[in-house]
Amino acid sequence: MEEKEVILTQEGYDNLEKELNYLKTDKRSEIAERIKVALGFGDLSENSEYDEAKNAQAENEGKIVELENKLRHAKIIDEKDIDTSTVQVGNTVKVLDMEFDEELSYTIVGSTEVNLAENKISNESPLGVALLGAKKKQVVEVNAPNGIIKYKILDITK
């Protein structure tokens, strides 16, 4: 199976490395201690603390593998390579929702860095796909579950 390239900003890459380091050190130690304590309770066949700790260990190891994979296939977007003539990953785009006459601002990021609370949307989302490659003052159409939504691009910044 061919691995998909993971597009990240430098900040996103650093955050993944930090999380990976935490999972490999502190979290592993914490889980190992839970297993050790649970083993002290005796009979493993009826030991729910042991089962929970082993499940947490498996989940943690799975997350470690996932993060290592993302980092291995990461393509870091260089700030110097981002321009503002067309929308691309790393840009912040101010748009006008033409139906509601409302201005919105989104930062286009790779799927790993999505954070809707901070208006960071994926380059693979329907809106992200519609915006990519578009220019200032262009109107883009997004296929949404409740119909087509039109956005006019007001500004593109780094």
VOMARLO-909087 format. One record per residue: residue number from 1; x, y, z of N, C-alpha, C in turn. Coordinates in nm, 2 decimals, decimal comma, padded with zeros to 4 digits, always signed. Atoms other than C-alpha are relative to their C-alpha. Layout:
! residues N
> seq|neast|nnorth|nup|caeast|canorth|caup|ceast|cnorth|cup
> NUM|X|Y|Z|X|Y|Z|X|Y|Z
...
//
This chain:
! residues 158
> seq|neast|nnorth|nup|caeast|canorth|caup|ceast|cnorth|cup
> 1|+00,08|-00,12|+00,00|+00,00|+00,00|+00,00|+00,09|+00,12|+00,00
> 2|-00,08|-00,13|+00,01|+00,14|+00,34|-00,10|-00,05|+00,10|+00,10
> 3|+00,03|-00,09|-00,10|+00,15|+00,59|+00,17|-00,03|+00,14|-00,06
> 4|+00,04|-00,13|+00,05|-00,02|+00,93|+00,12|+00,09|+00,10|+00,06
> 5|-00,08|-00,11|-00,05|+00,19|+01,24|+00,16|-00,08|+00,08|+00,10
> 6|+00,07|-00,08|-00,10|+00,10|+01,44|+00,47|+00,05|+00,14|+00,00
> 7|-00,04|-00,14|+00,01|+00,11|+01,81|+00,42|-00,01|+00,07|+00,14
> 8|+00,00|-00,06|-00,13|+00,21|+02,00|+00,73|+00,08|+00,14|+00,00
> 9|-00,08|-00,11|-00,02|+00,33|+02,34|+00,84|+00,11|-00,04|+00,10
> 10|-00,11|+00,03|-00,10|+00,65|+02,36|+01,05|-00,06|-00,02|+00,14
> 11|+00,06|+00,01|-00,14|+00,43|+02,42|+01,36|-00,07|-00,13|+00,01
> 12|+00,07|+00,13|-00,01|+00,22|+02,12|+01,28|+00,09|-00,12|+00,01
> 13|-00,10|+00,10|-00,01|+00,52|+01,90|+01,23|+00,06|+00,00|+00,14
> 14|-00,05|-00,01|-00,13|+00,67|+02,02|+01,56|-00,10|-00,05|+00,11
> 15|+00,11|+00,05|-00,09|+00,34|+01,95|+01,74|-00,01|-00,15|+00,00
> 16|+00,01|+00,14|+00,01|+00,33|+01,60|+01,61|+00,13|-00,07|+00,06
> 17|-00,12|+00,05|-00,07|+00,69|+01,54|+01,72|-00,01|+00,00|+00,15
> 18|+00,02|-00,01|-00,14|+00,61|+01,67|+02,06|-00,09|-00,10|+00,06
> 19|+00,09|+00,10|-00,05|+00,31|+01,45|+02,10|+00,06|-00,14|-00,01
> 20|-00,07|+00,13|+00,02|+00,51|+01,15|+01,97|+00,10|-00,03|+00,12
> 21|-00,10|+00,01|-00,11|+00,78|+01,21|+02,23|-00,07|-00,02|+00,13
> 22|+00,08|+00,02|-00,12|+00,52|+01,24|+02,51|-00,06|-00,15|+00,01
> 23|+00,06|+00,13|+00,01|+00,35|+00,91|+02,40|+00,11|-00,11|+00,03
> 24|-00,11|+00,10|-00,01|+00,69|+00,73|+02,39|+00,06|+00,00|+00,14
> 25|-00,06|-00,01|-00,13|+00,81|+00,85|+02,73|-00,10|+00,00|+00,11
> 26|+00,09|-00,01|-00,11|+00,56|+00,98|+02,98|-00,11|-00,10|+00,00
> 27|+00,12|+00,08|+00,01|+00,26|+00,80|+02,86|+00,03|-00,15|+00,01
> 28|-00,04|+00,14|-00,02|+00,44|+00,46|+02,82|+00,03|-00,03|+00,14
> 29|-00,04|+00,03|-00,14|+00,58|+00,49|+03,17|-00,12|-00,01|+00,09
> 30|+00,13|-00,01|-00,08|+00,24|+00,58|+03,31|-00,08|-00,13|-00,02
> 31|+00,07|+00,12|+00,03|+00,08|+00,28|+03,14|+00,07|-00,13|+00,06
> 32|-00,08|+00,11|-00,06|+00,36|+00,04|+03,25|-00,02|-00,01|+00,15
> 33|+00,02|+00,00|-00,15|+00,31|+00,15|+03,61|-00,14|-00,05|+00,03
> 34|+00,14|+00,05|-00,01|-00,07|+00,08|+03,57|+00,00|-00,15|-00,01
> 35|-00,01|+00,15|+00,02|+00,01|-00,27|+03,44|+00,06|-00,06|+00,12
> 36|-00,07|+00,05|-00,12|+00,25|-00,33|+03,73|-00,09|-00,01|+00,12
> 37|+00,09|-00,01|-00,12|+00,00|-00,22|+03,99|-00,11|-00,11|-00,02
> 38|+00,11|+00,09|+00,03|-00,28|-00,43|+03,82|+00,05|-00,15|+00,02
> 39|-00,06|+00,14|-00,02|-00,05|-00,74|+03,82|+00,00|-00,04|+00,15
> 40|+00,00|+00,03|-00,15|-00,03|-00,71|+04,20|-00,13|-00,04|+00,05
> 41|+00,13|+00,04|-00,04|-00,40|-00,77|+04,22|-00,03|-00,14|-00,01
> 42|+00,02|+00,14|+00,01|-00,36|-01,13|+04,13|-00,06|-00,05|-00,12
> 43|+00,06|+00,07|+00,11|-00,57|-01,35|+03,91|-00,04|+00,09|-00,12
> 44|+00,02|-00,08|+00,11|-00,55|-01,20|+03,56|-00,13|-00,02|-00,08
> 45|+00,12|+00,03|+00,07|-00,86|-01,37|+03,43|-00,12|+00,08|+00,04
> 46|+00,11|-00,08|-00,05|-01,09|-01,15|+03,65|+00,05|+00,14|+00,04
> 47|-00,06|-00,12|-00,04|-00,87|-00,84|+03,66|-00,03|+00,11|-00,10
> 48|+00,04|-00,10|+00,10|-01,04|-00,55|+03,49|+00,10|+00,11|-00,01
> 49|-00,11|-00,11|+00,00|-00,76|-00,30|+03,59|+00,11|-00,04|-00,10
> 50|-00,11|+00,05|+00,09|-00,51|-00,52|+03,41|-00,05|+00,01|-00,15
> 51|+00,06|+00,00|+00,13|-00,74|-00,55|+03,10|+00,00|+00,15|-00,05
> 52|+00,01|-00,14|+00,04|-00,79|-00,17|+03,09|+00,14|+00,06|-00,03
> 53|-00,13|-00,05|+00,02|-00,42|-00,10|+03,13|+00,06|-00,06|-00,13
> 54|-00,05|+00,06|+00,12|-00,33|-00,35|+02,85|-00,07|+00,07|-00,13
> 55|+00,07|-00,07|+00,11|-00,60|-00,18|+02,62|+00,06|+00,14|-00,02
> 56|-00,06|-00,13|+00,01|-00,45|+00,16|+02,70|+00,14|-00,01|-00,06
> 57|-00,13|+00,02|+00,06|-00,11|+00,02|+02,61|-00,01|-00,02|-00,15
> 58|+00,02|+00,02|+00,14|-00,23|-00,11|+02,28|-00,04|+00,12|-00,08
> 59|+00,05|-00,13|+00,06|-00,41|+00,22|+02,20|+00,12|+00,09|-00,02
> 60|-00,12|-00,09|+00,00|-00,09|+00,41|+02,29|+00,10|-00,04|-00,11
> 61|-00,09|+00,05|+00,10|+00,13|+00,19|+02,07|-00,05|+00,03|-00,14
> 62|+00,07|-00,03|+00,13|-00,12|+00,23|+01,78|+00,02|+00,14|-00,04
> 63|-00,01|-00,15|+00,03|-00,11|+00,61|+01,81|+00,15|+00,03|-00,03
> 64|-00,14|-00,02|+00,03|+00,27|+00,60|+01,82|+00,04|-00,04|-00,15
> 65|-00,02|+00,05|+00,14|+00,28|+00,40|+01,49|-00,06|+00,10|-00,10
> 66|+00,07|-00,09|+00,08|+00,03|+00,64|+01,34|+00,08|+00,13|-00,02
> 67|-00,07|-00,12|+00,01|+00,23|+00,95|+01,43|+00,13|-00,02|-00,07
> 68|-00,13|+00,02|+00,07|+00,56|+00,80|+01,32|-00,02|-00,01|-00,15
> 69|+00,04|+00,01|+00,14|+00,39|+00,72|+00,98|-00,02|+00,14|-00,06
> 70|+00,02|-00,14|+00,05|+00,27|+01,08|+00,95|+00,13|+00,08|-00,02
> 71|-00,13|-00,07|+00,00|+00,61|+01,22|+01,03|+00,09|-00,05|-00,11
> 72|-00,08|+00,06|+00,11|+00,78|+00,98|+00,79|-00,04|+00,05|-00,14
> 73|+00,05|-00,04|+00,13|+00,56|+01,09|+00,50|-00,04|+00,15|+00,00
> 74|+00,03|-00,14|-00,01|+00,54|+01,46|+00,60|+00,07|+00,08|-00,11
> 75|-00,06|-00,10|+00,09|+00,59|+01,73|+00,34|-00,03|+00,14|+00,07
> 76|+00,02|-00,13|-00,08|+00,65|+02,06|+00,53|-00,01|+00,11|-00,10
> 77|+00,02|-00,12|+00,08|+00,52|+02,37|+00,36|+00,09|+00,11|+00,05
> 78|-00,09|-00,11|-00,03|+00,79|+02,63|+00,35|-00,07|+00,13|-00,02
> 79|+00,06|-00,14|+00,01|+00,67|+02,98|+00,43|+00,04|+00,08|-00,12
> 80|-00,05|-00,08|+00,11|+00,89|+03,12|+00,16|-00,07|-00,04|-00,13
> 81|+00,06|+00,05|+00,12|+00,72|+02,91|-00,10|-00,15|+00,04|-00,02
> 82|+00,14|-00,03|+00,01|+00,37|+03,03|-00,02|-00,02|+00,14|-00,06
> 83|+00,03|-00,14|+00,06|+00,25|+03,32|-00,24|-00,15|+00,02|+00,02
> 84|+00,14|-00,04|-00,02|-00,08|+03,50|-00,23|-00,07|+00,04|-00,13
> 85|+00,07|-00,03|+00,13|-00,17|+03,52|-00,60|-00,12|-00,10|-00,02
> 86|+00,11|+00,10|+00,00|-00,38|+03,20|-00,57|+00,00|-00,07|+00,13
> 87|+00,02|+00,06|-00,13|-00,51|+03,01|-00,27|+00,08|-00,14|-00,01
> 88|-00,07|+00,12|-00,01|-00,28|+02,73|-00,16|+00,01|-00,04|+00,15
> 89|-00,02|+00,04|-00,14|-00,20|+02,53|+00,16|+00,09|+00,10|+00,07
> 90|-00,08|-00,10|-00,08|-00,07|+02,77|+00,42|-00,06|+00,14|+00,00
> 91|+00,06|-00,14|+00,01|-00,28|+03,07|+00,31|-00,12|+00,01|+00,09
> 92|+00,13|-00,03|-00,07|-00,55|+03,24|+00,51|-00,08|+00,07|-00,10
> 93|+00,09|-00,05|+00,10|-00,84|+03,32|+00,29|-00,12|+00,07|+00,06
> 94|+00,12|-00,07|-00,05|-01,11|+03,58|+00,37|-00,10|-00,01|-00,12
> 95|+00,10|+00,03|+00,10|-01,43|+03,49|+00,18|-00,13|+00,07|+00,05
> 96|+00,13|-00,06|-00,02|-01,78|+03,64|+00,15|-00,10|-00,12|-00,03
> 97|+00,11|+00,10|+00,02|-02,06|+03,38|+00,20|-00,11|+00,08|-00,07
> 98|+00,09|-00,08|+00,08|-02,28|+03,52|-00,08|-00,15|-00,01|+00,04
> 99|+00,14|+00,02|-00,04|-02,61|+03,37|+00,05|-00,03|+00,08|+00,13
> 100|+00,03|-00,07|-00,13|-02,58|+03,52|+00,40|+00,07|+00,13|+00,01
> 101|-00,08|-00,13|+00,00|-02,36|+03,82|+00,31|+00,08|+00,01|+00,13
> 102|-00,08|+00,00|-00,13|-02,12|+03,72|+00,59|+00,15|-00,03|-00,04
> 103|-00,14|+00,02|+00,03|-01,74|+03,75|+00,58|+00,05|-00,11|+00,10
> 104|-00,06|+00,11|-00,08|-01,55|+03,44|+00,70|+00,15|+00,00|-00,04
> 105|-00,14|+00,01|+00,02|-01,18|+03,37|+00,73|+00,04|-00,14|+00,03
> 106|-00,04|+00,14|-00,02|-01,02|+03,02|+00,69|+00,15|-00,01|-00,04
> 107|-00,14|+00,03|+00,03|-00,66|+02,90|+00,70|+00,00|-00,14|-00,06
> 108|+00,00|+00,13|+00,07|-00,60|+02,61|+00,45|+00,12|-00,08|+00,05
> 109|-00,10|+00,09|-00,06|-00,40|+02,33|+00,62|-00,01|-00,14|-00,05
> 110|+00,01|+00,14|+00,03|-00,32|+01,97|+00,56|-00,10|-00,07|+00,10
> 111|+00,10|+00,06|-00,08|-00,57|+01,72|+00,70|+00,04|-00,03|+00,14
> 112|-00,04|+00,03|-00,14|-00,36|+01,65|+01,01|-00,01|+00,12|+00,09
> 113|+00,00|-00,12|-00,08|-00,37|+02,01|+01,13|-00,14|+00,06|+00,01
> 114|+00,14|-00,06|-00,01|-00,75|+02,07|+01,10|-00,04|+00,03|+00,14
> 115|+00,05|-00,05|-00,13|-00,89|+02,27|+01,39|-00,11|+00,10|-00,03
> 116|+00,12|-00,09|+00,03|-01,24|+02,41|+01,33|-00,02|+00,11|+00,09
> 117|+00,01|-00,11|-00,10|-01,23|+02,61|+01,65|+00,09|+00,12|-00,04
> 118|-00,09|-00,11|+00,05|-00,94|+02,81|+01,49|-00,02|+00,03|-00,15
> 119|+00,03|-00,02|+00,14|-01,10|+02,81|+01,14|+00,12|-00,06|-00,09
> 120|-00,10|+00,06|+00,08|-00,82|+02,58|+01,01|-00,07|-00,12|-00,07
> 121|+00,08|+00,10|+00,08|-00,98|+02,37|+00,73|+00,10|-00,08|-00,09
> 122|-00,09|+00,09|+00,08|-00,83|+02,08|+00,53|-00,01|+00,04|-00,14
> 123|-00,01|-00,02|+00,14|-00,71|+02,12|+00,18|-00,08|-00,11|-00,07
> 124|+00,07|+00,11|+00,06|-00,91|+01,80|+00,12|-00,15|+00,01|+00,02
> 125|+00,15|-00,02|-00,02|-01,25|+01,93|+00,25|-00,06|+00,06|-00,12
> 126|+00,07|-00,06|+00,12|-01,51|+02,04|+00,00|+00,03|+00,15|-00,02
> 127|-00,04|-00,14|+00,01|-01,44|+02,41|+00,08|+00,14|+00,02|-00,04
> 128|-00,14|-00,01|+00,03|-01,07|+02,36|+00,08|+00,03|-00,03|-00,15
> 129|-00,02|+00,04|+00,14|-01,08|+02,18|-00,26|-00,05|+00,12|-00,09
> 130|+00,06|-00,11|+00,08|-01,30|+02,46|-00,40|+00,09|+00,13|+00,00
> 131|-00,08|-00,12|-00,01|-01,07|+02,74|-00,28|+00,14|-00,02|-00,06
> 132|-00,13|+00,02|+00,06|-00,74|+02,58|-00,39|+00,01|+00,05|-00,14
> 133|-00,03|-00,05|+00,13|-00,60|+02,76|-00,69|-00,08|+00,12|-00,05
> 134|+00,08|-00,11|+00,04|-00,86|+03,03|-00,69|+00,07|+00,13|+00,03
> 135|-00,06|-00,13|-00,02|-00,77|+03,40|-00,71|-00,09|+00,10|+00,07
> 136|+00,07|-00,10|-00,07|-00,88|+03,71|-00,53|-00,11|+00,05|-00,10
> 137|+00,12|-00,04|+00,07|-01,23|+03,83|-00,64|-00,07|-00,11|-00,08
> 138|+00,06|+00,11|+00,07|-01,31|+03,49|-00,79|-00,11|-00,05|+00,09
> 139|+00,11|+00,06|-00,07|-01,64|+03,32|-00,69|+00,02|-00,15|-00,02
> 140|-00,01|+00,15|+00,00|-01,61|+02,95|-00,60|-00,14|-00,06|+00,05
> 141|+00,13|+00,07|-00,04|-01,90|+02,70|-00,56|+00,04|-00,13|+00,08
> 142|-00,02|+00,11|-00,08|-01,90|+02,44|-00,29|-00,12|-00,09|+00,01
> 143|+00,11|+00,09|-00,01|-02,12|+02,13|-00,31|-00,01|-00,04|+00,15
> 144|+00,03|+00,04|-00,14|-02,27|+02,10|+00,04|-00,12|-00,09|+00,01
> 145|+00,12|+00,09|-00,01|-02,53|+01,86|+00,17|-00,13|+00,07|-00,03
> 146|+00,13|-00,07|+00,02|-02,80|+02,13|+00,15|+00,00|+00,08|-00,13
> 147|-00,01|-00,07|+00,13|-02,70|+02,25|-00,20|+00,13|+00,07|-00,02
> 148|-00,12|-00,07|+00,04|-02,44|+02,47|-00,36|+00,01|+00,13|+00,08
> 149|-00,03|-00,13|-00,08|-02,28|+02,75|-00,15|+00,10|+00,07|-00,08
> 150|-00,09|-00,09|+00,08|-02,11|+03,04|-00,33|+00,08|+00,09|+00,10
> 151|-00,09|-00,09|-00,08|-01,81|+03,22|-00,18|+00,08|+00,09|-00,09
> 152|-00,08|-00,09|+00,08|-01,64|+03,52|-00,32|+00,13|+00,02|+00,09
> 153|-00,12|-00,01|-00,07|-01,27|+03,54|-00,23|+00,04|+00,15|+00,01
> 154|-00,03|-00,14|-00,03|-01,19|+03,88|-00,07|+00,14|+00,03|+00,01
> 155|-00,14|-00,02|-00,02|-00,83|+03,84|+00,03|+00,07|-00,13|+00,02
> 156|-00,08|+00,12|-00,02|-00,55|+03,59|+00,04|+00,13|+00,04|+00,06
> 157|-00,12|-00,04|-00,08|-00,27|+03,62|+00,30|+00,08|-00,12|+00,04
> 158|-00,09|+00,11|-00,05|+00,02|+03,42|+00,44|-00,04|-00,03|+00,14
//
